[in-house]
Amino acid sequence: MWTSGRMSNAKSWLGLGMSLYFWGLMDLTTTVLSGNSTPQGELETLLSDKPQSHQRTKRSWVWNQFFVLEEYTGTDPLYVGKLHSDMDRGDGSIKYILSGEGAGIVFTIDDTTGDIHAIQRLDREERAQYTLRAQALDRRTGRPMEPESEFIIKIQDINDNEPKFLDGPYVATVPEMSPVGTSVIQVTATDADDPTYGNSARVVYSILQGQPYFSVDSKTGVIRTALMNMDREAKEYYEVIIQAKDMGGQLGGLAGTTTVNITLSDVNDNPPRFPQKHYQMSVLESAPISSTVGRVFAKDLDEGINAEMKYTIVDGDGADAFDINTDPNFQVGIITVKKPLSFESKKSYTLKVEGANPHLEMRFLNLGPFQDTTTVHISVEDVDEPPVFEPGFYFVEVPEDVAIGTTIQIISAKDPDVTNNSIRYSIDRSSDPGRFFYVDITTGALMTARPLDREEFSWHNITVLAMEMNNPSQVGSVSVTIKVLDVNDNAPEFPRFYEAFVCENAKAGQLIQTVSAVDQDDPHNGQHFYYSLAPEAANNPNFTVRDNQDNTARILTRRSGFRQQEQSVFYLPILIADSGQPVLSSTGTLTIQVCNCDDEGHVMSCSPEAYMLPVSLSRGALIAILACIFVLLVLVLLILSMRRHRKQPYIIDDEENIHENIVRYDDEGGGEEDTEAFDIAAMWNPREAQAGAAPKMRQDMLPEIESLSRYVPQTCAVNSTVHSYVLAKLYEADMDLWAPPFDSLQTYMFEGDGSVAGSLSSLQSATSDSEQSFDFLTDWGPRFRKLAELYGASEGPAPLW
């Protein structure tokens, strides 16, 4: 039987409570007492005093649980306990062997005495116990004297670890104005010492910093508010230091600390207030809709959702002219223009603006109304505004046959300013590149400047500009949409060249072609065409036209017996008329070839057979004869041309020379001076003279041609036909192919009423009994002197040409 005992290590182990452990197989008739508190000598005495009849028949190990204090700091090995077998008589014949966890490294055993020692420093927090095995051997034979058995060495705890906050530092939030005792956060400290032994791991919490605002529960570590009405706006952040002390907080216990950062979260406990009760703002009358006028701000000490604002206009005469919106980022009220402003109509407005919190907390309503009002005065500043058109858009319908210079619309604009400056009108030429229209600069009368053609442009979108006379930078504009109405001004015609054929064996009434027509006009009731033979072919014996009444017509034969040798091609004129007002028509020609066909009507050949030439005259001889005739004709024409250009002298008297110079213009005149005075080429063709070199000028005088415009009475300038006349002349000049490729001043004169020359038309000369006076020719200079002498000064009948 093995016994084990725990000896003192000079530090009094006798006071420790121990448990008894028994291992191995025990004899049922033997009672074994084993205890850590029983010395080995007493145990042996008890065993030796038993009667012989109660001796064990089988031996076994009996162990106590060993205990050893941690953190031994001595220099000698620490005694743990002693192993002893009842078969050991003390003569050294028994050898003790230790194996298992830590054997030979942490724990050693004296193989003779069985004393166990710890040779390393032990830490319960690293390892709380070791399981070892003991063996008793016969030293001489090595035979086991006892069965091998296990025992445990437990490390006994001492207070060598302070409490630690493993989750610290802590961050917590609690609403401001919370009641006293509101839970904030729970902190937990962990002590590595043995919680089942003594008070080494019994932790007590206390607050070192953060009073009187917060408190901590000594047992649970729950932090609570300790002061009422903590205001975030006064102090928002708190740093609280919590201490955890073991040994139940007694003197000598170890302690650890942690920091808890507590933030007061916001609640809506502050009503908004405007820092000023009156705002003064100004805005230009030209400010566009939705433009910003100014900003108002109601200050709120809260933050986040509790500081959100809603601004509204609750009163004032500008509620319909202005609007207010809330900026969600800065919580300011932005006043904007709601409708167009006019300094001339109203110069100032007053608004009453309210700012309120949309999110309220019922428990703080007693702190006052969570809204405030302010007054905003807005002054409208005058600006020089561009002219304004009334209405703002024009739609005009004009027939395409309207005459040039016809007024189609009066465009009206006015200066909205108080000064009411004069307006001048013009057309934005980028909107009318073809210059189809003209607007009167003072009256705004929109007129046609060129012929309109619906088939070319059916719509015109032009922009009319209105400019202030005193400030040309102020320009207003208006869009004018002009729809060109259709007029029946285009005759129907064939869409393509029609070419048909007729067989030689065709019969009367046979269809040879179906024709159709197109018309660029677009009447309201749709197109309807009428077909018939042209008047010159009304009695055509070969073909006839049948109108299908569906804008097509059939071409039929009137007879049979067509022959290529008699006539290979027929040209049939067809009259096409439309249904417009007035009716327009055109003549289209249908080319019909006579072809040789088979019995089924399929064309075989449309070329006429060549005529047989005489046997005595070959084809080459005929070509040579024709070539000779052509050469002779060319020679005759060349000779006649040369004779026509040859100069011949022509002598007549001076009087006849003057008349011939005016009427025929086929000579140089009566001398060198007259040749320099008059450019005969200019009289032959004035346009060619302008296109060529500059005309010869007299060396002894300057031209003295005076404008006839000084004879035009001033009353003609305001005549209603002046614009039409000028625009027509302008269009005529623009269309003149002989006009110079640069801008020039054109002088337009009236013929008839208002002209000093009267009417120059020969239509009225035959019916007039009065003679025309040409005395004004004397004022036209030397070039018209001869005419003045002939017509202005002479009397009697006019000379014959």
Solvent accessible surface area in square Angstrom, and as a share of the most:
residue,aa,sasa,rsa
1,M,1,0.01
2,W,0,0.00
3,T,11,0.06
4,S,11,0.07
5,G,18,0.17
6,R,9,0.03
7,M,96,0.43
8,S,53,0.34
9,N,33,0.17
10,A,100,0.78
11,K,128,0.54
12,S,89,0.57
13,W,26,0.09
14,L,130,0.65
15,G,75,0.72
16,L,55,0.27
17,G,77,0.74
18,M,50,0.22
19,S,61,0.39
20,L,91,0.45
21,Y,79,0.30
22,F,95,0.39
23,W,65,0.23
24,G,57,0.55
25,L,133,0.66
26,M,73,0.33
27,D,30,0.16
28,L,183,0.91
29,T,112,0.65
30,T,16,0.09
31,T,88,0.51
32,V,13,0.07
33,L,116,0.58
34,S,9,0.06
35,G,13,0.12
36,N,7,0.03
37,S,99,0.64
38,T,46,0.27
39,P,71,0.45
40,Q,52,0.23
41,G,46,0.44
42,E,95,0.43
43,L,13,0.07
44,E,83,0.37
45,T,73,0.43
46,L,88,0.44
47,L,45,0.22
48,S,85,0.55
49,D,105,0.54
50,K,72,0.30
51,P,78,0.49
52,Q,150,0.67
53,S,100,0.65
54,H,97,0.43
55,Q,91,0.40
56,R,46,0.17
57,T,125,0.73
58,K,118,0.50
59,R,96,0.35
60,S,5,0.03
61,W,3,0.01
62,V,1,0.00
63,W,0,0.00
64,N,1,0.00
65,Q,10,0.04
66,F,0,0.00
67,F,35,0.15
68,V,1,0.00
69,L,57,0.28
70,E,4,0.02
71,E,32,0.14
72,Y,65,0.25
73,T,111,0.64
74,G,37,0.36
75,T,140,0.81
76,D,100,0.52
77,P,78,0.49
78,L,10,0.05
79,Y,32,0.12
80,V,0,0.00
81,G,0,0.00
82,K,40,0.17
83,L,1,0.00
84,H,27,0.12
85,S,0,0.00
86,D,28,0.15
87,M,57,0.25
88,D,19,0.10
89,R,182,0.67
90,G,68,0.65
91,D,103,0.54
92,G,25,0.24
93,S,32,0.20
94,I,4,0.02
95,K,71,0.30
96,Y,4,0.02
97,I,65,0.33
98,L,22,0.11
99,S,35,0.23
100,G,30,0.29
101,E,71,0.32
102,G,19,0.18
103,A,25,0.19
104,G,55,0.53
105,I,114,0.58
106,V,16,0.09
107,F,0,0.00
108,T,50,0.29
109,I,34,0.17
110,D,63,0.33
111,D,51,0.26
112,T,61,0.36
113,T,55,0.32
114,G,0,0.00
115,D,33,0.17
116,I,0,0.00
117,H,54,0.24
118,A,4,0.03
119,I,81,0.41
120,Q,96,0.42
121,R,161,0.59
122,L,7,0.03
123,D,43,0.22
124,R,36,0.13
125,E,55,0.25
126,E,152,0.68
127,R,99,0.36
128,A,52,0.40
129,Q,75,0.33
130,Y,24,0.09
131,T,39,0.23
132,L,0,0.00
133,R,93,0.34
134,A,1,0.01
135,Q,28,0.13
136,A,0,0.00
137,L,31,0.15
138,D,15,0.08
139,R,97,0.35
140,R,204,0.74
141,T,101,0.59
142,G,42,0.41
143,R,138,0.50
144,P,74,0.47
145,M,34,0.15
146,E,3,0.01
147,P,78,0.49
148,E,93,0.42
149,S,14,0.09
150,E,78,0.35
151,F,0,0.00
152,I,46,0.23
153,I,0,0.00
154,K,72,0.30
155,I,9,0.05
156,Q,16,0.07
157,D,4,0.02
158,I,64,0.32
159,N,43,0.22
160,D,51,0.26
161,N,35,0.18
162,E,66,0.29
163,P,1,0.00
164,K,114,0.48
165,F,24,0.10
166,L,131,0.65
167,D,106,0.55
168,G,29,0.28
169,P,96,0.61
170,Y,23,0.09
171,V,116,0.66
172,A,9,0.07
173,T,83,0.48
174,V,2,0.01
175,P,61,0.38
176,E,0,0.00
177,M,44,0.20
178,S,7,0.04
179,P,96,0.61
180,V,86,0.50
181,G,33,0.32
182,T,42,0.24
183,S,66,0.42
184,V,22,0.12
185,I,41,0.21
186,Q,100,0.45
187,V,0,0.00
188,T,76,0.44
189,A,12,0.09
190,T,70,0.41
191,D,19,0.10
192,A,55,0.42
193,D,2,0.01
194,D,26,0.13
195,P,102,0.64
196,T,121,0.70
197,Y,95,0.36
198,G,60,0.58
199,N,57,0.29
200,S,9,0.06
201,A,21,0.17
202,R,134,0.49
203,V,32,0.18
204,V,44,0.26
205,Y,17,0.06
206,S,44,0.28
207,I,23,0.12
208,L,101,0.50
209,Q,79,0.35
210,G,13,0.12
211,Q,118,0.53
212,P,85,0.53
213,Y,63,0.24
214,F,1,0.01
215,S,47,0.30
216,V,24,0.14
217,D,58,0.30
218,S,50,0.33
219,K,173,0.73
220,T,66,0.38
221,G,0,0.00
222,V,20,0.11
223,I,0,0.00
224,R,96,0.35
225,T,2,0.01
226,A,39,0.30
227,L,71,0.35
228,M,122,0.55
229,N,89,0.46
230,M,8,0.04
231,D,50,0.26
232,R,23,0.08
233,E,53,0.24
234,A,89,0.69
235,K,94,0.40
236,E,44,0.20
237,Y,148,0.56
238,Y,18,0.07
239,E,94,0.42
240,V,0,0.00
241,I,45,0.23
242,I,0,0.00
243,Q,41,0.18
244,A,0,0.00
245,K,47,0.20
246,D,0,0.00
247,M,53,0.23
248,G,17,0.17
249,G,33,0.32
250,Q,101,0.45
251,L,181,0.90
252,G,61,0.59
253,G,14,0.13
254,L,61,0.30
255,A,44,0.34
256,G,12,0.12
257,T,79,0.46
258,T,13,0.08
259,T,37,0.22
260,V,0,0.00
261,N,61,0.31
262,I,1,0.01
263,T,34,0.20
264,L,1,0.00
265,S,37,0.24
266,D,23,0.12
267,V,10,0.06
268,N,0,0.00
269,D,11,0.06
270,N,25,0.13
271,P,29,0.18
272,P,0,0.00
273,R,97,0.35
274,F,10,0.04
275,P,95,0.60
276,Q,86,0.38
277,K,106,0.45
278,H,118,0.53
279,Y,27,0.10
280,Q,129,0.57
281,M,22,0.10
282,S,57,0.37
283,V,12,0.07
284,L,85,0.42
285,E,5,0.02
286,S,65,0.42
287,A,19,0.15
288,P,95,0.60
289,I,98,0.50
290,S,83,0.54
291,S,29,0.19
292,T,70,0.41
293,V,20,0.11
294,G,13,0.13
295,R,139,0.51
296,V,2,0.01
297,F,79,0.33
298,A,1,0.01
299,K,113,0.48
300,D,20,0.11
301,L,99,0.49
302,D,8,0.04
303,E,82,0.37
304,G,59,0.56
305,I,98,0.50
306,N,16,0.08
307,A,15,0.11
308,E,60,0.27
309,M,10,0.04
310,K,122,0.52
311,Y,8,0.03
312,T,50,0.29
313,I,36,0.18
314,V,73,0.42
315,D,87,0.45
316,G,29,0.28
317,D,79,0.41
318,G,0,0.00
319,A,47,0.36
320,D,82,0.43
321,A,0,0.00
322,F,1,0.01
323,D,60,0.31
324,I,13,0.07
325,N,80,0.41
326,T,46,0.27
327,D,27,0.14
328,P,105,0.66
329,N,124,0.63
330,F,145,0.61
331,Q,34,0.15
332,V,24,0.14
333,G,0,0.00
334,I,32,0.16
335,I,0,0.00
336,T,16,0.09
337,V,2,0.01
338,K,104,0.44
339,K,85,0.36
340,P,100,0.63
341,L,10,0.05
342,S,40,0.26
343,F,43,0.18
344,E,52,0.23
345,S,96,0.62
346,K,75,0.32
347,K,112,0.48
348,S,62,0.40
349,Y,19,0.07
350,T,49,0.28
351,L,0,0.00
352,K,85,0.36
353,V,0,0.00
354,E,38,0.17
355,G,0,0.00
356,A,20,0.16
357,N,9,0.04
358,P,69,0.43
359,H,78,0.35
360,L,87,0.43
361,E,50,0.22
362,M,153,0.68
363,R,132,0.48
364,F,13,0.06
365,L,71,0.35
366,N,129,0.66
367,L,85,0.42
368,G,22,0.21
369,P,90,0.56
370,F,13,0.05
371,Q,87,0.39
372,D,19,0.10
373,T,44,0.26
374,T,3,0.02
375,T,33,0.19
376,V,0,0.00
377,H,68,0.30
378,I,1,0.00
379,S,40,0.26
380,V,6,0.03
381,E,78,0.35
382,D,70,0.36
383,V,33,0.19
384,D,58,0.30
385,E,28,0.13
386,P,54,0.34
387,P,6,0.03
388,V,71,0.41
389,F,14,0.06
390,E,96,0.43
391,P,79,0.50
392,G,62,0.60
393,F,108,0.45
394,Y,13,0.05
395,F,104,0.43
396,V,10,0.06
397,E,91,0.41
398,V,3,0.02
399,P,58,0.36
400,E,5,0.02
401,D,95,0.49
402,V,25,0.14
403,A,68,0.53
404,I,36,0.18
405,G,6,0.05
406,T,52,0.30
407,T,66,0.38
408,I,28,0.14
409,Q,55,0.24
410,I,93,0.47
411,I,1,0.00
412,S,55,0.35
413,A,14,0.11
414,K,107,0.45
415,D,6,0.03
416,P,37,0.23
417,D,13,0.07
418,V,108,0.62
419,T,102,0.59
420,N,101,0.52
421,N,24,0.12
422,S,62,0.40
423,I,20,0.10
424,R,63,0.23
425,Y,17,0.07
426,S,53,0.34
427,I,13,0.07
428,D,46,0.24
429,R,80,0.29
430,S,95,0.61
431,S,31,0.20
432,D,4,0.02
433,P,113,0.71
434,G,23,0.22
435,R,137,0.50
436,F,16,0.07
437,F,0,0.00
438,Y,68,0.26
439,V,7,0.04
440,D,11,0.05
441,I,94,0.48
442,T,72,0.42
443,T,83,0.48
444,G,0,0.00
445,A,12,0.09
446,L,0,0.00
447,M,5,0.02
448,T,1,0.00
449,A,12,0.09
450,R,71,0.26
451,P,63,0.40
452,L,9,0.05
453,D,55,0.28
454,R,42,0.15
455,E,45,0.20
456,E,108,0.48
457,F,95,0.40
458,S,43,0.28
459,W,120,0.42
460,H,18,0.08
461,N,99,0.51
462,I,3,0.02
463,T,33,0.19
464,V,0,0.00
465,L,47,0.23
466,A,0,0.00
467,M,67,0.30
468,E,0,0.00
469,M,90,0.40
470,N,118,0.61
471,N,42,0.22
472,P,81,0.51
473,S,86,0.55
474,Q,38,0.17
475,V,65,0.38
476,G,8,0.08
477,S,69,0.45
478,V,6,0.04
479,S,58,0.37
480,V,1,0.00
481,T,21,0.12
482,I,0,0.00
483,K,69,0.29
484,V,3,0.02
485,L,61,0.30
486,D,45,0.24
487,V,34,0.19
488,N,23,0.12
489,D,69,0.36
490,N,35,0.18
491,A,35,0.27
492,P,0,0.00
493,E,91,0.41
494,F,29,0.12
495,P,66,0.41
496,R,147,0.54
497,F,136,0.57
498,Y,7,0.03
499,E,94,0.42
500,A,7,0.05
501,F,89,0.37
502,V,2,0.01
503,C,7,0.04
504,E,39,0.18
505,N,81,0.42
506,A,3,0.02
507,K,150,0.64
508,A,65,0.51
509,G,49,0.47
510,Q,75,0.33
511,L,91,0.45
512,I,26,0.13
513,Q,39,0.17
514,T,63,0.37
515,V,1,0.01
516,S,37,0.24
517,A,11,0.09
518,V,73,0.42
519,D,22,0.12
520,Q,113,0.50
521,D,8,0.04
522,D,90,0.46
523,P,45,0.28
524,H,192,0.86
525,N,151,0.78
526,G,36,0.34
527,Q,57,0.26
528,H,55,0.25
529,F,5,0.02
530,Y,102,0.39
531,Y,12,0.05
532,S,48,0.31
533,L,23,0.11
534,A,1,0.00
535,P,102,0.64
536,E,135,0.61
537,A,11,0.08
538,A,54,0.42
539,N,139,0.71
540,N,26,0.13
541,P,91,0.57
542,N,21,0.11
543,F,1,0.01
544,T,19,0.11
545,V,20,0.12
546,R,126,0.46
547,D,39,0.20
548,N,48,0.25
549,Q,115,0.51
550,D,89,0.46
551,N,41,0.21
552,T,34,0.19
553,A,0,0.00
554,R,95,0.35
555,I,0,0.00
556,L,14,0.07
557,T,2,0.01
558,R,110,0.40
559,R,79,0.29
560,S,61,0.39
561,G,32,0.31
562,F,1,0.00
563,R,118,0.43
564,Q,15,0.07
565,Q,112,0.50
566,E,137,0.62
567,Q,86,0.38
568,S,29,0.19
569,V,41,0.24
570,F,18,0.07
571,Y,146,0.56
572,L,1,0.00
573,P,22,0.14
574,I,0,0.00
575,L,50,0.25
576,I,0,0.00
577,A,18,0.14
578,D,5,0.03
579,S,53,0.34
580,G,16,0.16
581,Q,153,0.68
582,P,88,0.55
583,V,87,0.50
584,L,47,0.23
585,S,55,0.35
586,S,32,0.21
587,T,73,0.42
588,G,12,0.12
589,T,63,0.37
590,L,0,0.00
591,T,13,0.08
592,I,0,0.00
593,Q,54,0.24
594,V,0,0.00
595,C,0,0.00
596,N,62,0.32
597,C,12,0.07
598,D,48,0.25
599,D,145,0.75
600,E,142,0.64
601,G,34,0.32
602,H,110,0.49
603,V,64,0.37
604,M,125,0.56
605,S,49,0.32
606,C,43,0.26
607,S,80,0.52
608,P,72,0.45
609,E,119,0.54
610,A,95,0.73
611,Y,176,0.67
612,M,183,0.82
613,L,73,0.36
614,P,83,0.52
615,V,157,0.90
616,S,114,0.73
617,L,66,0.33
618,S,71,0.46
619,R,172,0.63
620,G,49,0.47
621,A,37,0.29
622,L,61,0.30
623,I,108,0.55
624,A,55,0.43
625,I,88,0.44
626,L,106,0.53
627,A,55,0.42
628,C,79,0.47
629,I,87,0.44
630,F,136,0.57
631,V,84,0.48
632,L,112,0.55
633,L,107,0.53
634,V,72,0.41
635,L,91,0.45
636,V,80,0.46
637,L,120,0.60
638,L,100,0.50
639,I,102,0.52
640,L,102,0.51
641,S,50,0.32
642,M,122,0.55
643,R,162,0.59
644,R,208,0.76
645,H,146,0.65
646,R,160,0.58
647,K,188,0.79
648,Q,144,0.64
649,P,126,0.79
650,Y,128,0.49
651,I,161,0.82
652,I,46,0.23
653,D,86,0.45
654,D,111,0.58
655,E,102,0.46
656,E,76,0.34
657,N,15,0.08
658,I,44,0.22
659,H,42,0.19
660,E,21,0.09
661,N,25,0.13
662,I,49,0.25
663,V,60,0.35
664,R,125,0.46
665,Y,56,0.21
666,D,66,0.34
667,D,37,0.19
668,E,120,0.54
669,G,21,0.20
670,G,49,0.47
671,G,39,0.38
672,E,135,0.60
673,E,107,0.48
674,D,55,0.29
675,T,44,0.26
676,E,62,0.28
677,A,13,0.10
678,F,53,0.22
679,D,45,0.23
680,I,33,0.17
681,A,63,0.49
682,A,30,0.23
683,M,80,0.36
684,W,154,0.54
685,N,51,0.26
686,P,78,0.49
687,R,132,0.48
688,E,106,0.48
689,A,22,0.17
690,Q,137,0.61
691,A,77,0.60
692,G,50,0.48
693,A,94,0.73
694,A,94,0.73
695,P,70,0.44
696,K,138,0.58
697,M,81,0.36
698,R,48,0.17
699,Q,158,0.70
700,D,104,0.54
701,M,53,0.24
702,L,144,0.72
703,P,69,0.43
704,E,101,0.45
705,I,117,0.59
706,E,88,0.39
707,S,60,0.39
708,L,61,0.30
709,S,55,0.36
710,R,144,0.52
711,Y,53,0.20
712,V,30,0.17
713,P,59,0.37
714,Q,155,0.69
715,T,103,0.60
716,C,22,0.13
717,A,71,0.55
718,V,130,0.75
719,N,74,0.38
720,S,103,0.66
721,T,75,0.44
722,V,29,0.16
723,H,71,0.32
724,S,40,0.26
725,Y,55,0.21
726,V,59,0.34
727,L,7,0.04
728,A,42,0.33
729,K,64,0.27
730,L,81,0.40
731,Y,51,0.20
732,E,107,0.48
733,A,25,0.19
734,D,92,0.47
735,M,91,0.41
736,D,57,0.30
737,L,168,0.84
738,W,122,0.43
739,A,41,0.32
740,P,59,0.37
741,P,137,0.86
742,F,138,0.58
743,D,149,0.77
744,S,56,0.36
745,L,172,0.86
746,Q,82,0.37
747,T,86,0.50
748,Y,60,0.23
749,M,53,0.24
750,F,55,0.23
751,E,110,0.49
752,G,21,0.20
753,D,140,0.72
754,G,29,0.28
755,S,28,0.18
756,V,73,0.42
757,A,14,0.11
758,G,24,0.23
759,S,43,0.28
760,L,127,0.63
761,S,42,0.27
762,S,88,0.57
763,L,152,0.76
764,Q,112,0.50
765,S,74,0.47
766,A,94,0.73
767,T,114,0.66
768,S,54,0.35
769,D,150,0.78
770,S,90,0.58
771,E,161,0.72
772,Q,90,0.40
773,S,68,0.44
774,F,58,0.24
775,D,83,0.43
776,F,38,0.16
777,L,14,0.07
778,T,91,0.53
779,D,76,0.39
780,W,59,0.21
781,G,19,0.19
782,P,40,0.25
783,R,95,0.35
784,F,59,0.24
785,R,137,0.50
786,K,98,0.42
787,L,52,0.26
788,A,5,0.04
789,E,89,0.40
790,L,52,0.26
791,Y,87,0.33
792,G,21,0.20
793,A,80,0.62
794,S,63,0.40
795,E,173,0.78
796,G,62,0.60
797,P,135,0.85
798,A,77,0.60
799,P,64,0.40
800,L,178,0.89
801,W,165,0.58
